[in-house]
């Protein structure tokens, strides 16, 4: 993640699949450490002398270590005794997996910190629920909203803690609604307070983080091609910002869809439709390539020699689009697309001497954002639709991907829904090559639209996430499945595993992982089932206040574990063991609470601290055993073979690796 911080310093735009708040913090730590942005943290590269990587890693370690005091404070807010709160914080402190991630420049320690802040904030707010609308009540509610915003602005996994707080808030408001002593005005005030603090503040934090992101990254970078043409035209040194604004018959252009992820219309000689080898695949390709270029050819009949030297393109004009590289025309016909069987296929076909009637397209100008005279086609600023002259269908970009014979590109079709204004039917000229025109100053033609750009980049992030799908035919040593996480079946190697390399192993404290898994999967559900049966039979020995206290604690801790863990069973993307760590945090605190309950039910009060100290000591000893893998082992890994407690661990040898 260090390279993203460097890009904030040198101002070059990038694309990543995660939100930006965490990377902004990484950039801040690099800036404070004296980094000038010249080193881009290429994998395997040696740090130059001016890079203070110790400070940068220490910054992440400090942020990661904050979850320990946050855990203690959370436990105290939830009514834990000091012994149980100390146990909960110690469990978090003595987990090897949480510790090892905090030693690297990663987003995960930042995410864990903000999730822990969110839980602490809501626990503090719940502690003061009976002081409604007091200063301390507002402080904790606003702090919770700020923490939620920072969590979801670091990684979208932060949405799970937002969901947790949202469900607890719904329960609170439902209880208020059922309380006849609470006036309607008071209930409205509670609703407004929560909407402002738990919806508006997180949303504002999320939007502001992207506003800062766009403000810092003003120069051309590796991620520009993912953004709209208007955004690119305002980036320094971007090719879109250094070109003519005018477009005319004879100009060579690239054509961008307004559907995020589709990119530019692309064709080449290699990729053809399997049922017709004469038809080249015309489809969407995100990046800028030589095969994106098309020449505009007039579709109007010639009238003697009175054709002007420069003929601009107006609304309703008929034209042909001839691919510069293959000399084929953009064409539709009666053949069906690969994915949408009810529309028409779009291909690159024909030749320069004999265009088909299916090659003619009518230009419909939708709008233009520039201050220049309307009614003409301009580069970047004009949105258009292309309507086939014969069939009347609309040239339409789709998110559906073609198979390998189509290079996995996004399918391009001609839709019979010719009255649609969907974003897939909207196009603009992104680049233009024409020596007849001078380069334009796009700073005077285009205004920044940061809200539009924020929505666009988030849709591109979602698309990038969805593309991270596991390959079932290929084993990868760092991947794992959600079912294996609670019992630590498959830890993860973090880097090279040679005898002379420094080896880090993402493995948790086995005792804590197994104990918290048993607690969350078996013990707590059994407790709830037992309490429900006792309540139904009216034989419960618990007082209503005790039941309420138990529920208020466990709904947060077990609910946090459940939302942060079970959700991954519904993910189609690649998964890694560190995805379970937020749920582990909740599980460790729940484990401490269950131990406290057991001690108070079955032991005298004076036994609490001795038992807590023994449990902490055992956890500390196991942490110490695995600490060489947490802090780095630079000797042959066979010397740590005694730490392979399960045969599935790839500590010494990988049992799943086929050589």
Secondary structure, DSSP 8 states (H G I E B T S, - for coil): -HHHHHHHHHTB----SS-SHHHHHHHHHHHHTT--S-----TT----TT--HHHHHHHHHHHHHHHHHHHHHHHHHTT--HHHHHHHHHHHHT-HHHHHHTTSS-SHHHHHHHHHHHHHHHHHHHHTTTSTTSHHHHHHHHHHHHHHHHHHTT-GGGHHHHHHHHHHHHHHHHHHHH-TTS-HHHHHHHHHHHHIIIIIHHHHHHHHHHHHHHHH--B--TTGGGS-HHHHHTSBT-GGGSSBSB-BTT-EEEEEESSTTT-EEE--SS-EETTEEEEEE-EEESS--GGG-EEEEE-S---TT---SS-B-BTT-EEEEEETTT--EEEE-SS--SS-TTSEEEEEE--SSS--GGG-EEEEEEEE-SSS-SSB-BBTTEEEEEEETTT--EEEEEEEE--GGGTT-EEEEEES-TT---GGG-EEEEEEE-TTS-B--TTTT----HHHHHHHHHHHHHHHHHT-B--TTS--TT---GGGTTTT-S-EE-S---TTS-B-EE---HHHHHHHHHIIIIIHHHHHHHHHHHHHHT---S-HHHHHHHHHHHHHHHHHHHHHHHGGGG--B---GGGGHHHHHHHHHHHHHHHHHHHHHHS-TTHHHHHHHHHHHHHHHHHHHHHHHHH-B-S-GGGGGGG--STT--SSS-TT---
